[in-house]
Amino acid sequence: MYANGLGVEQDYHEALKWYGLAAQSGYEPAQLNLGVMYAQGQGVTQDLSQTLTWYQLAAAKGSADAQYALGVMYATAKGVAQDDLQARHWYTQAANQGHARSQFNLGFMLLNGLGGERDEQQATKWFEAAADQAIAAAQYNLGVLFASGRAVAQNREQALGWYRLAAEQGDTIAQVNLALLYHTGQGGEPDFALALKWYHLAAAEGDADAQFNLGVMHANGQGVAQSYSQALRWFELAAAQGDRLAQHSLGLMYQGGNGVVQDYVEAVKWFRLSAAQGSTPAQVDLGWMYANGQGTLQEYERAHMWFNIAAAAGNPDALNGRELVAKQMTAQQIAQAQKMARDCQKRNLVDLD
């Protein structure tokens, strides 16, 4: 009552006193709550060693919440040395009692081989147990497994069903993946109306992938009337968050004058931002801008550099660009361009121009 201000003014110091008396008498819920108060510094200076002590006592008495909390402490190195083996042990104890978050965390550890051997079938079992208790992350992971055919037979309808359950709980990543399945029609027919619905929900929460894909749908007239101005709006929102695909798309729109006044300088700006994040199509397009002197000075060496970087990443168009621009260069210029490319790659494409 003191902890929650029920019938009295909230007073963590008083709550701590009464929890302490009950905990010392061996009362499991009080031991758990005392651990929480020490963890959060409520009515006392935060003390994770005290948290660990009280959680261990409650966990030994069978408290699933305490077992889960211990799992989190060991998994995240909070107050203890990081220990996946201990984390997996405590999650297992709690999961076997039906603790939903522990079931999900245990599934994640089994799927990724953390704290022991990888066991994808057992991971799926625990994800299903947690998903049945409305844990959105578990529902999302099941969607991923069924969409990819990992650990289970690939099944589009199952993937859609699990993604939808997570998406309806507001899980933005699930909303995007659900929309992608509808958008691409992977394993079935596309449904642009449903794709738009789920992209919009995720985009409203600021998800850059959803914003970019809405831009694609507006640019291509998928489920909506084609509108470059609407595409530009969504690309700008995603690009402002650093989405390299959206940045490249913006560059293309400024380059072609689609939905905006043609502006090669702006095109170069967006191509460069995308190229610096490793987008090989943007690197090729930036190479051509330098080769043709569009929006920037004509610089064959820099054009060759970008073609070279993209070619090293396996882009076939870059090979053609490099070959053509090399015909306009001396051997000394080519050698300098190759050095520039190596230097840029050593800097991970940072500070390139």
C-alpha positions as CSV (number, residue, x, y, z in Angstrom):
1,M,0.0,0.0,0.0
2,Y,2.9,2.4,0.8
3,A,4.6,1.5,-2.5
4,N,1.5,2.2,-4.6
5,G,0.0,5.0,-2.5
6,L,-3.1,3.0,-1.8
7,G,-5.0,4.7,1.1
8,V,-1.8,6.5,2.2
9,E,0.6,8.9,0.6
10,Q,3.1,7.0,-1.5
11,D,6.2,6.4,0.7
12,Y,9.0,4.1,-0.6
13,H,10.9,4.2,2.7
14,E,7.9,2.8,4.5
15,A,7.3,0.3,1.8
16,L,10.9,-0.8,2.0
17,K,10.6,-1.3,5.8
18,W,7.5,-3.5,5.6
19,Y,8.8,-5.5,2.6
20,G,12.0,-6.0,4.5
21,L,10.3,-7.5,7.5
22,A,8.2,-9.8,5.4
23,A,11.2,-10.8,3.2
24,Q,13.3,-11.6,6.3
25,S,10.5,-13.9,7.4
26,G,10.9,-15.8,4.1
27,Y,7.8,-14.4,2.3
28,E,8.6,-14.8,-1.4
29,P,6.5,-11.9,-2.9
30,A,8.2,-9.5,-0.4
31,Q,11.6,-10.8,-1.4
32,L,10.9,-10.2,-5.0
33,N,9.5,-6.7,-4.4
34,L,12.5,-5.8,-2.2
35,G,14.8,-6.9,-5.0
36,V,12.9,-4.6,-7.3
37,M,13.2,-1.6,-5.0
38,Y,16.9,-2.1,-4.6
39,A,17.2,-2.4,-8.4
40,Q,15.3,0.8,-9.1
41,G,16.6,2.7,-6.1
42,Q,13.2,3.2,-4.6
43,G,13.4,4.3,-0.9
44,V,17.0,3.3,-0.9
45,T,20.3,3.8,-2.8
46,Q,20.4,1.5,-5.8
47,D,22.2,-1.7,-4.8
48,L,22.3,-4.5,-7.3
49,S,24.1,-6.8,-5.0
50,Q,21.1,-6.6,-2.7
51,T,18.8,-7.0,-5.7
52,L,20.7,-10.2,-6.6
53,T,20.4,-11.6,-3.0
54,W,16.7,-11.0,-2.8
55,Y,15.9,-12.3,-6.3
56,Q,17.9,-15.5,-5.6
57,L,16.0,-16.1,-2.4
58,A,12.6,-15.6,-4.2
59,A,13.7,-17.6,-7.2
60,A,14.8,-20.5,-4.9
61,K,11.2,-20.5,-3.6
62,G,9.9,-20.8,-7.1
63,S,9.1,-17.2,-8.0
64,A,8.9,-17.2,-11.8
65,D,9.2,-13.4,-11.8
66,A,12.4,-13.6,-9.8
67,Q,13.8,-16.3,-12.0
68,Y,13.1,-14.2,-15.0
69,A,14.7,-11.1,-13.4
70,L,17.8,-13.2,-12.6
71,G,17.9,-14.3,-16.2
72,V,17.9,-10.7,-17.3
73,M,20.6,-9.7,-14.9
74,Y,22.9,-12.5,-16.2
75,A,22.1,-11.9,-19.8
76,T,22.7,-8.1,-19.6
77,A,25.5,-8.1,-17.1
78,K,23.5,-6.0,-14.7
79,G,25.1,-6.2,-11.3
80,V,26.8,-9.5,-12.2
81,A,29.3,-10.8,-14.8
82,Q,27.6,-11.6,-18.1
83,D,26.8,-15.3,-18.1
84,D,24.6,-16.7,-20.9
85,L,24.6,-20.1,-19.2
86,Q,23.1,-18.8,-16.0
87,A,20.7,-16.6,-18.0
88,R,19.5,-19.6,-19.9
89,H,19.2,-21.6,-16.7
90,W,16.9,-19.1,-15.0
91,Y,14.8,-18.4,-18.1
92,T,14.2,-22.2,-18.4
93,Q,13.1,-22.3,-14.8
94,A,10.6,-19.5,-15.3
95,A,9.5,-20.6,-18.8
96,N,8.6,-24.0,-17.4
97,Q,6.2,-22.2,-15.1
98,G,4.6,-20.4,-18.0
99,H,6.3,-17.1,-17.6
100,A,5.8,-15.5,-21.1
101,R,8.8,-13.2,-21.3
102,S,11.1,-16.0,-20.1
103,Q,9.6,-18.2,-22.8
104,F,10.4,-15.7,-25.5
105,N,13.9,-15.0,-24.1
106,L,14.7,-18.7,-23.8
107,G,13.5,-19.2,-27.4
108,F,15.8,-16.4,-28.6
109,M,18.8,-18.0,-26.8
110,L,18.0,-21.4,-28.2
111,L,17.6,-20.0,-31.7
112,N,21.0,-18.2,-31.5
113,G,23.0,-20.8,-29.5
114,L,23.5,-18.5,-26.5
115,G,24.4,-20.2,-23.3
116,G,24.4,-23.6,-24.9
117,E,23.8,-25.5,-28.1
118,R,21.5,-24.0,-30.8
119,D,18.2,-25.8,-31.0
120,E,15.8,-24.3,-33.5
121,Q,13.0,-26.7,-32.9
122,Q,13.0,-26.0,-29.1
123,A,13.2,-22.3,-29.9
124,T,10.1,-22.5,-32.0
125,K,8.3,-24.4,-29.2
126,W,9.1,-21.6,-26.8
127,F,8.2,-18.8,-29.2
128,E,4.8,-20.5,-29.8
129,A,4.3,-20.7,-26.0
130,A,5.1,-17.0,-25.6
131,A,3.1,-16.0,-28.7
132,D,0.0,-17.8,-27.3
133,Q,0.4,-15.4,-24.3
134,A,0.4,-12.4,-26.7
135,I,4.1,-11.6,-26.6
136,A,4.4,-9.6,-29.8
137,A,8.2,-10.2,-30.2
138,A,7.5,-14.0,-30.2
139,Q,4.7,-13.6,-32.7
140,Y,7.1,-11.6,-34.9
141,N,9.9,-14.2,-34.7
142,L,7.5,-16.9,-35.6
143,G,6.5,-14.9,-38.6
144,V,10.2,-14.6,-39.6
145,L,10.7,-18.4,-39.2
146,F,7.6,-19.3,-41.3
147,A,8.4,-16.7,-44.0
148,S,12.0,-17.9,-44.3
149,G,11.4,-21.6,-43.8
150,R,14.0,-21.7,-41.0
151,A,13.3,-24.5,-38.4
152,V,9.8,-25.0,-39.8
153,A,8.3,-25.6,-43.2
154,Q,8.0,-22.4,-45.2
155,N,4.4,-21.3,-45.0
156,R,3.2,-17.9,-46.2
157,E,-0.2,-18.0,-44.4
158,Q,1.4,-18.9,-41.1
159,A,3.9,-16.1,-41.6
160,L,1.1,-13.6,-42.4
161,G,-0.9,-14.8,-39.4
162,W,1.9,-14.4,-36.9
163,Y,3.0,-11.1,-38.3
164,R,-0.6,-9.8,-38.2
165,L,-0.9,-10.7,-34.5
166,A,2.2,-8.8,-33.6
167,A,1.3,-6.0,-35.9
168,E,-2.1,-5.6,-34.3
169,Q,-0.2,-5.0,-31.0
170,G,1.7,-2.2,-32.6
171,D,4.9,-3.9,-33.3
172,T,6.3,-1.7,-36.1
173,I,8.8,-4.3,-37.5
174,A,6.0,-6.8,-37.8
175,Q,3.9,-4.2,-39.5
176,V,6.6,-3.6,-42.1
177,N,7.2,-7.3,-42.7
178,L,3.5,-8.0,-43.0
179,A,3.2,-5.1,-45.5
180,L,6.2,-6.5,-47.4
181,L,4.6,-9.9,-47.8
182,Y,1.4,-8.2,-49.1
183,H,3.5,-5.8,-51.3
184,T,5.7,-8.4,-53.0
185,G,3.2,-11.2,-53.0
186,Q,5.9,-13.6,-51.8
187,G,4.4,-17.1,-52.1
188,G,1.0,-15.7,-53.3
189,E,-0.7,-12.7,-54.9
190,P,0.2,-9.1,-53.9
191,D,-2.4,-7.1,-52.0
192,F,-1.4,-3.5,-52.4
193,A,-4.3,-2.2,-50.3
194,L,-3.2,-4.2,-47.2
195,A,0.4,-3.4,-47.9
196,L,-0.5,0.4,-47.8
197,K,-2.5,-0.1,-44.6
198,W,0.4,-1.6,-42.7
199,Y,3.1,0.6,-44.2
200,H,1.1,3.6,-43.1
201,L,0.8,2.4,-39.5
202,A,4.5,1.8,-39.3
203,A,5.4,5.0,-41.1
204,A,3.3,7.0,-38.7
205,E,5.5,5.7,-35.9
206,G,8.6,6.9,-37.8
207,D,9.7,3.6,-39.3
208,A,12.1,4.5,-42.2
209,D,11.6,1.2,-44.1
210,A,7.9,1.8,-44.1
211,Q,8.3,5.4,-45.3
212,F,10.6,4.3,-48.1
213,N,8.3,1.6,-49.3
214,L,5.4,4.0,-49.3
215,G,7.5,6.2,-51.5
216,V,8.1,3.2,-53.9
217,M,4.3,2.4,-54.0
218,H,3.4,6.1,-54.8
219,A,6.2,6.3,-57.4
220,N,5.0,3.1,-59.1
221,G,1.3,3.6,-58.7
222,Q,0.9,0.4,-56.7
223,G,-2.5,0.5,-55.0
224,V,-2.7,4.3,-55.4
225,A,-2.6,6.8,-58.2
226,Q,1.0,7.4,-59.3
227,S,2.2,10.5,-57.5
228,Y,5.9,11.6,-57.6
229,S,5.1,14.4,-55.2
230,Q,3.8,11.9,-52.6
231,A,6.8,9.6,-53.4
232,L,9.1,12.5,-52.8
233,R,7.4,13.2,-49.4
234,W,7.9,9.7,-48.1
235,F,11.4,9.4,-49.5
236,E,12.4,12.7,-47.8
237,L,11.1,11.4,-44.4
238,A,13.0,8.1,-44.7
239,A,16.2,9.8,-46.1
240,A,16.2,12.3,-43.2
241,Q,16.6,9.2,-40.9
242,G,19.6,8.0,-42.9
243,D,17.8,5.4,-45.0
244,R,20.3,4.8,-47.9
245,L,17.6,3.4,-50.3
246,A,15.5,6.5,-49.8
247,Q,18.5,8.8,-50.2
248,H,19.4,7.1,-53.5
249,S,15.7,7.4,-54.7
250,L,15.7,11.1,-53.8
251,G,18.9,11.5,-55.9
252,L,17.2,9.8,-58.9
253,M,14.1,12.1,-58.5
254,Y,16.3,15.2,-58.6
255,Q,18.4,13.8,-61.4
256,G,15.3,13.1,-63.5
257,G,13.1,16.0,-62.4
258,N,10.4,13.6,-61.2
259,G,8.0,15.4,-58.8
260,V,10.6,18.2,-58.3
261,V,12.5,20.7,-60.4
262,Q,15.5,18.9,-62.0
263,D,18.6,19.7,-59.8
264,Y,21.8,17.9,-60.4
265,V,23.5,19.5,-57.3
266,E,20.7,18.0,-55.1
267,A,21.1,14.7,-56.9
268,V,24.8,14.5,-56.2
269,K,24.1,15.4,-52.5
270,W,21.7,12.5,-52.1
271,F,23.8,10.0,-54.2
272,R,26.8,10.9,-52.0
273,L,25.0,10.3,-48.8
274,S,23.7,6.9,-50.0
275,A,27.0,6.0,-51.5
276,A,28.8,6.6,-48.2
277,Q,26.5,4.0,-46.6
278,G,27.5,1.4,-49.1
279,S,24.7,1.6,-51.7
280,T,26.4,0.4,-54.9
281,P,23.7,1.7,-57.2
282,A,24.2,5.1,-55.7
283,Q,28.0,4.8,-56.0
284,V,27.6,4.0,-59.7
285,D,25.2,6.9,-60.2
286,L,27.6,9.2,-58.4
287,G,30.4,8.0,-60.6
288,W,28.4,9.0,-63.7
289,M,27.7,12.4,-62.2
290,Y,31.5,13.0,-61.8
291,A,32.2,11.5,-65.2
292,N,29.7,13.8,-66.9
293,G,30.2,16.9,-64.7
294,Q,26.6,17.0,-63.6
295,G,26.0,18.9,-60.4
296,T,29.7,18.8,-59.7
297,L,33.0,19.4,-61.5
298,Q,33.9,16.8,-64.0
299,E,36.5,14.6,-62.3
300,Y,37.4,11.3,-64.0
301,E,39.6,10.2,-61.1
302,R,36.7,10.5,-58.6
303,A,34.3,8.9,-61.1
304,H,36.8,6.0,-61.5
305,M,37.1,5.8,-57.7
306,W,33.4,5.4,-57.2
307,F,33.1,2.8,-60.0
308,N,36.0,1.0,-58.5
309,I,34.4,0.9,-55.0
310,A,31.1,-0.4,-56.4
311,A,32.8,-2.9,-58.6
312,A,34.7,-4.3,-55.6
313,A,31.4,-4.8,-54.0
314,G,30.1,-6.8,-57.0
315,N,28.0,-4.3,-58.9
316,P,28.2,-5.3,-62.6
317,D,27.2,-1.8,-63.9
318,A,30.2,-0.4,-62.1
319,L,32.6,-2.5,-64.3
320,N,31.2,-1.0,-67.4
321,G,31.4,2.5,-66.0
322,R,35.0,2.0,-64.9
323,E,36.0,0.7,-68.3
324,L,34.4,3.6,-70.1
325,V,35.8,6.3,-67.9
326,A,39.3,4.7,-67.9
327,K,39.5,5.4,-71.7
328,Q,39.5,9.1,-70.9
329,M,42.3,8.8,-68.3
330,T,46.1,8.5,-68.3
331,A,47.8,5.6,-66.6
332,Q,48.9,8.0,-63.9
333,Q,45.3,9.2,-63.3
334,I,44.1,5.6,-63.1
335,A,46.7,4.7,-60.5
336,Q,45.7,7.8,-58.5
337,A,42.0,6.8,-58.7
338,Q,42.8,3.3,-57.5
339,K,44.7,4.7,-54.6
340,M,41.8,7.0,-53.7
341,A,39.5,4.0,-53.8
342,R,41.7,2.0,-51.5
343,D,42.0,4.9,-49.1
344,C,38.3,5.4,-49.0
345,Q,37.6,1.8,-48.3
346,K,40.2,1.9,-45.4
347,R,38.1,4.8,-44.0
348,N,34.9,2.7,-44.4
349,L,33.6,5.3,-47.0
350,V,33.8,8.1,-44.4
351,D,35.0,11.6,-45.4
352,L,35.2,10.7,-49.0
353,D,35.0,14.1,-50.7
